[in-house]
Amino acid sequence: MLKKFIYPIATLTGTIIGVGIFSLPYITSQVGIWTMTAYFLILGFFVLLIHYFYADVALATPDFLRLPGYAKIHLGNWAKNLASLTLVLGSIGSLLAYLIVGGEFLRGLLSDFFGGNVFFYTIFYFILGTIAILIGVKAVTRIEFWGLTLFLIALFFLFFKGFHLVRLENLFTSSPDLKNIFLPFGPIIFSLWGATMIPEIEEIMIDNKKNLKKVVLISILISAVIYAIFTIFVLGISGGQTSESALTGLVGFLGKEVLMFGFLFGFLATFTSFIAVGLNLKNTFHYDFKMHKILCWFLVCFIPLFLFLLGLQSFITVISLVGGVLLIIEVILILLMYQKIKVKN
């Protein structure tokens, strides 16, 4: 049961729930809760539909390929080249975003015990992630399962300790501002996106592929519910004082000791996604570009670190670019491939 259903759900849910969740309360405070709700419902349905289409494409294509390989088979070399570019840039952007915020959460979690600055903890986060990516998909499914379990426990504890501070009036402290009207677009798509992991899920479910769409539906619904609860919780406490990374703005309300569970929650949310996205990109380099596995691992892990060291450390800018531009190109390719396989059938 675990291998056939629970592990795949945990893996895809762990991929979807990542750094994007921490942008949602701040964005809601900027555009208003009703505007954010409308965006979330419309874009959420759209993302689910695209994931369904991609699941159909995956099932209609030979195993051990990723988006570029799929695109070449169904659309030709031009599509493979475009898919390769968007997948690589989008995945690297995602890994960079996880690295930026994951290091901050790890510092919040451990610095009281071991000291050290955010750079030290970012490097430590990077080392843990690179080891997990090197291990491979079988071990990662277990990491995702237990990581998601601990993540939900930490989230529950945070809610339990802070629920009494939630004020409904804080949810309506902001009104829509036309200059921010398009702000939710990229981050919402980014926060709900897990399509790149569907080929991995299909391989995990090698003897149970008929349930692939069920796994997709359940994973996206779990993610959406957690996002909604988290956004209401953070905004209900901090209101107009909501910070860009959500958790740091709660320190004055919950205290550092309680917020330690929040930092644990943040670390696990970003870390599970870091290893899943990194694994998918590593396999893309290996299966679609025929690179040596060690070179694939090196490129996946060290390019984001290099960009971080160059000073690219604004995570909202990164996820807005990835979600608003690169993922939309990926969506177009998925739609074209889906149309092609339906015509053939």
C-alpha positions as CSV (number, residue, x, y, z in Angstrom):
1,M,0.0,0.0,0.0
2,L,2.8,2.4,0.9
3,K,4.8,1.8,-2.2
4,K,1.7,1.7,-4.5
5,F,-0.2,4.7,-3.3
6,I,1.0,6.5,-0.2
7,Y,4.6,7.0,-1.2
8,P,3.6,8.4,-4.7
9,I,1.2,10.9,-3.0
10,A,3.8,11.9,-0.5
11,T,6.4,12.4,-3.2
12,L,4.2,14.5,-5.4
13,T,2.7,16.5,-2.5
14,G,6.2,17.0,-1.1
15,T,7.3,18.4,-4.4
16,I,4.3,20.7,-4.8
17,I,4.5,22.1,-1.2
18,G,7.7,24.1,-1.3
19,V,9.0,27.6,-1.0
20,G,6.0,29.1,-2.8
21,I,3.8,28.6,0.3
22,F,5.7,31.3,2.1
23,S,4.9,34.0,-0.5
24,L,1.2,33.5,-0.3
25,P,0.3,35.3,3.0
26,Y,2.3,38.4,2.0
27,I,0.8,38.5,-1.5
28,T,-2.7,38.1,0.0
29,S,-1.9,41.1,2.2
30,Q,-1.1,43.1,-0.9
31,V,-4.0,42.3,-3.1
32,G,-6.8,41.4,-0.6
33,I,-8.2,38.1,0.4
34,W,-11.1,38.0,-2.2
35,T,-8.8,38.8,-5.1
36,M,-6.4,36.1,-3.9
37,T,-9.2,33.6,-3.5
38,A,-10.4,34.2,-7.0
39,Y,-6.9,33.8,-8.4
40,F,-6.4,30.6,-6.4
41,L,-9.6,28.9,-7.5
42,I,-9.1,29.8,-11.2
43,L,-5.4,29.0,-11.4
44,G,-5.8,26.0,-9.2
45,F,-8.3,24.4,-11.6
46,F,-6.1,25.3,-14.5
47,V,-3.0,23.7,-12.9
48,L,-4.9,20.5,-12.1
49,L,-6.1,20.3,-15.7
50,I,-2.6,20.7,-17.0
51,H,-1.3,18.0,-14.6
52,Y,-4.0,15.6,-15.8
53,F,-3.0,16.3,-19.4
54,Y,0.7,15.7,-18.6
55,A,-0.2,12.4,-16.9
56,D,-1.9,11.3,-20.1
57,V,1.2,12.3,-22.1
58,A,3.4,10.3,-19.6
59,L,1.2,7.2,-19.9
60,A,1.3,7.4,-23.7
61,T,5.1,7.8,-23.9
62,P,7.9,5.2,-23.1
63,D,9.3,5.3,-19.6
64,F,12.7,6.8,-18.6
65,L,12.2,10.1,-20.5
66,R,11.4,13.5,-19.2
67,L,9.8,16.6,-20.8
68,P,12.4,17.2,-23.5
69,G,12.2,13.5,-24.5
70,Y,8.4,13.6,-24.5
71,A,8.5,16.8,-26.6
72,K,10.8,15.3,-29.2
73,I,8.6,12.2,-29.7
74,H,5.3,14.1,-30.0
75,L,6.3,17.5,-31.5
76,G,9.8,17.3,-32.9
77,N,13.3,18.6,-32.3
78,W,12.2,22.3,-32.0
79,A,10.0,21.4,-29.1
80,K,12.7,19.3,-27.5
81,N,15.1,22.3,-27.6
82,L,12.5,24.7,-26.2
83,A,11.4,22.2,-23.5
84,S,15.1,21.6,-22.6
85,L,15.7,25.3,-22.1
86,T,12.5,26.0,-20.1
87,L,12.9,22.9,-17.9
88,V,16.5,23.5,-17.1
89,L,16.1,27.2,-16.4
90,G,12.8,26.6,-14.5
91,S,14.3,23.8,-12.4
92,I,17.5,25.8,-11.6
93,G,15.3,28.8,-10.7
94,S,13.3,26.6,-8.3
95,L,16.4,25.0,-6.7
96,L,17.8,28.5,-6.2
97,A,14.6,29.7,-4.5
98,Y,14.6,26.6,-2.2
99,L,18.3,27.3,-1.4
100,I,17.6,31.0,-0.6
101,V,14.8,30.4,1.9
102,G,15.8,26.9,3.1
103,G,19.0,28.2,4.4
104,E,17.2,31.0,6.3
105,F,14.8,28.4,7.9
106,L,17.7,26.1,8.9
107,R,19.4,29.0,10.5
108,G,16.3,29.9,12.5
109,L,16.0,26.3,13.6
110,L,19.6,25.6,14.6
111,S,21.5,28.9,15.2
112,D,20.5,29.1,18.9
113,F,22.2,25.8,19.4
114,F,25.2,26.0,17.1
115,G,25.6,29.7,16.2
116,G,26.7,30.6,12.7
117,N,25.3,33.0,10.0
118,V,22.8,32.3,7.2
119,F,25.6,31.6,4.7
120,F,26.8,28.7,6.8
121,Y,23.3,27.2,7.0
122,T,22.7,27.7,3.3
123,I,25.8,25.6,2.6
124,F,24.7,23.0,5.1
125,Y,21.3,22.9,3.5
126,F,23.0,22.5,0.1
127,I,25.1,19.6,1.3
128,L,22.1,17.7,2.7
129,G,20.2,18.2,-0.6
130,T,23.0,17.2,-2.8
131,I,23.5,13.9,-0.9
132,A,19.8,13.1,-1.2
133,I,19.8,13.8,-5.0
134,L,22.8,11.6,-5.4
135,I,21.1,8.7,-3.6
136,G,18.2,8.4,-6.2
137,V,14.5,8.0,-6.5
138,K,13.9,4.9,-4.3
139,A,15.4,6.5,-1.2
140,V,13.9,9.9,-2.0
141,T,10.3,8.5,-1.9
142,R,11.0,7.5,1.8
143,I,12.6,10.9,2.5
144,E,9.5,12.6,1.0
145,F,7.1,10.4,3.0
146,W,8.8,11.0,6.4
147,G,9.6,14.6,5.5
148,L,5.9,15.3,4.7
149,T,4.8,13.5,7.9
150,L,7.2,15.6,10.1
151,F,6.1,18.7,8.1
152,L,2.4,18.1,8.9
153,I,3.2,17.5,12.6
154,A,5.2,20.8,12.8
155,L,2.5,22.6,11.0
156,F,-0.2,21.2,13.4
157,F,1.9,22.3,16.4
158,L,2.3,25.8,15.0
159,F,-1.4,26.1,14.5
160,F,-2.2,24.7,18.0
161,K,0.1,27.3,19.7
162,G,-1.0,30.2,17.5
163,F,-4.6,29.6,16.8
164,H,-5.8,31.8,19.7
165,L,-4.0,34.8,18.1
166,V,-5.9,34.6,14.8
167,R,-8.2,37.6,14.3
168,L,-10.7,37.5,11.4
169,E,-10.5,41.2,11.0
170,N,-6.8,40.9,10.1
171,L,-7.8,39.0,6.9
172,F,-9.5,42.1,5.6
173,T,-7.0,44.8,6.5
174,S,-6.0,45.3,2.9
175,S,-8.0,46.2,-0.2
176,P,-7.2,45.4,-3.8
177,D,-4.5,47.7,-5.2
178,L,-4.5,47.8,-9.0
179,K,-0.7,48.1,-9.2
180,N,-0.5,44.7,-7.5
181,I,-3.4,43.0,-9.4
182,F,-1.1,40.6,-11.3
183,L,1.2,39.9,-8.4
184,P,-0.4,36.5,-7.5
185,F,-0.2,35.0,-11.0
186,G,3.4,33.7,-11.0
187,P,3.7,32.7,-7.3
188,I,0.4,30.8,-7.3
189,I,1.3,28.7,-10.4
190,F,4.8,28.2,-9.0
191,S,3.4,27.1,-5.6
192,L,1.0,24.5,-7.1
193,W,3.3,23.2,-9.8
194,G,4.4,19.6,-9.6
195,A,4.1,18.4,-13.2
196,T,7.9,17.9,-13.6
197,M,7.7,15.1,-11.1
198,I,4.9,13.2,-12.9
199,P,7.4,11.0,-14.9
200,E,9.1,10.1,-11.6
201,I,5.7,9.2,-10.1
202,E,4.8,7.1,-13.1
203,E,8.1,5.1,-12.6
204,I,7.4,4.7,-8.9
205,M,3.9,3.3,-9.8
206,I,5.3,0.9,-12.4
207,D,2.7,-1.8,-11.4
208,N,-0.1,0.6,-10.6
209,K,-0.1,3.2,-13.4
210,K,-3.9,3.3,-13.7
211,N,-4.0,5.3,-10.4
212,L,-1.6,8.0,-11.6
213,K,-4.4,10.6,-12.0
214,K,-5.8,9.8,-8.6
215,V,-2.4,10.5,-7.1
216,V,-2.2,13.8,-9.0
217,L,-5.7,14.9,-7.8
218,I,-5.2,14.0,-4.2
219,S,-1.7,15.6,-4.1
220,I,-2.9,18.9,-5.5
221,L,-6.0,19.0,-3.2
222,I,-3.8,18.3,-0.1
223,S,-1.4,21.1,-1.2
224,A,-4.2,23.6,-1.9
225,V,-5.9,22.9,1.5
226,I,-2.6,23.3,3.4
227,Y,-1.9,26.6,1.5
228,A,-5.3,28.0,2.3
229,I,-5.0,27.1,6.0
230,F,-1.4,28.4,6.2
231,T,-2.3,31.7,4.5
232,I,-5.4,32.3,6.8
233,F,-3.3,31.4,9.8
234,V,-0.4,33.8,9.1
235,L,-2.5,36.6,7.8
236,G,-4.9,36.2,10.7
237,I,-2.1,36.7,13.2
238,S,0.2,39.3,11.6
239,G,-2.3,41.2,9.3
240,G,-0.6,44.2,7.8
241,Q,2.7,43.2,9.4
242,T,3.0,40.0,7.3
243,S,6.5,39.6,6.0
244,E,7.6,38.4,2.6
245,S,8.8,35.0,4.0
246,A,5.7,34.7,6.3
247,L,7.4,33.1,9.3
248,T,9.8,35.8,10.3
249,G,6.9,38.2,10.7
250,L,5.4,36.0,13.4
251,V,8.3,36.2,15.8
252,G,6.8,39.1,17.7
253,F,3.5,37.3,18.0
254,L,4.4,33.7,18.7
255,G,7.9,34.0,20.3
256,K,11.1,32.3,19.1
257,E,10.5,29.0,20.9
258,V,7.1,28.3,19.3
259,L,8.4,29.6,16.0
260,M,11.1,26.9,16.1
261,F,8.4,24.5,14.9
262,G,7.6,27.0,12.1
263,F,11.2,27.0,11.0
264,L,11.2,23.1,11.1
265,F,8.0,23.3,9.0
266,G,9.7,25.7,6.5
267,F,12.8,23.6,6.3
268,L,10.9,20.4,5.5
269,A,8.7,22.1,3.0
270,T,11.6,23.4,1.0
271,F,13.9,20.5,1.4
272,T,11.5,17.8,0.1
273,S,10.9,19.9,-3.0
274,F,14.6,20.7,-3.4
275,I,15.5,17.0,-3.7
276,A,12.5,16.1,-5.9
277,V,13.1,18.9,-8.4
278,G,16.9,18.2,-8.3
279,L,16.3,14.5,-8.9
280,N,14.0,15.2,-11.9
281,L,16.6,17.6,-13.5
282,K,19.4,15.1,-12.9
283,N,17.4,12.4,-14.7
284,T,16.5,14.8,-17.5
285,F,20.2,15.4,-18.1
286,H,20.9,11.6,-17.9
287,Y,18.0,10.1,-19.9
288,D,17.3,12.9,-22.4
289,F,20.8,14.4,-22.9
290,K,22.7,11.1,-22.3
291,M,25.1,12.8,-19.8
292,H,27.1,10.8,-17.2
293,K,25.3,10.5,-13.9
294,I,28.0,12.2,-11.9
295,L,28.1,15.2,-14.3
296,C,24.3,15.4,-14.1
297,W,24.5,15.5,-10.4
298,F,27.3,18.1,-10.4
299,L,25.4,20.5,-12.8
300,V,22.1,20.2,-10.9
301,C,23.6,20.9,-7.5
302,F,26.3,23.4,-8.2
303,I,24.7,25.8,-10.7
304,P,22.1,27.0,-8.2
305,L,24.8,27.4,-5.5
306,F,26.9,29.4,-8.0
307,L,24.0,31.7,-8.7
308,F,23.4,32.1,-5.0
309,L,27.0,33.0,-4.4
310,L,26.8,35.6,-7.3
311,G,24.1,37.4,-5.2
312,L,20.8,36.2,-6.7
313,Q,19.0,36.0,-3.3
314,S,15.5,37.5,-3.7
315,F,13.2,34.5,-3.7
316,I,9.9,36.3,-4.6
317,T,11.6,37.7,-7.7
318,V,12.9,34.2,-8.6
319,I,9.5,32.4,-8.2
320,S,7.6,35.1,-10.0
321,L,9.9,34.7,-13.0
322,V,9.8,30.9,-12.9
323,G,6.0,30.8,-12.4
324,G,5.0,33.7,-14.7
325,V,7.2,33.0,-17.7
326,L,9.0,29.6,-17.7
327,L,6.2,27.5,-16.5
328,I,3.8,29.0,-18.9
329,I,6.0,27.9,-21.8
330,E,6.0,24.5,-20.2
331,V,2.2,24.6,-20.1
332,I,2.0,25.4,-23.8
333,L,4.2,22.4,-24.7
334,I,2.1,20.1,-22.5
335,L,-1.1,21.3,-24.2
336,L,0.4,20.7,-27.7
337,M,1.6,17.2,-26.8
338,Y,-1.8,16.4,-25.2
339,Q,-3.6,17.5,-28.4
340,K,-1.2,15.4,-30.5
341,I,-1.8,12.2,-28.5
342,K,-5.6,12.7,-28.6
343,V,-5.5,13.1,-32.4
344,K,-3.5,9.8,-32.6
345,N,-6.1,8.0,-30.5
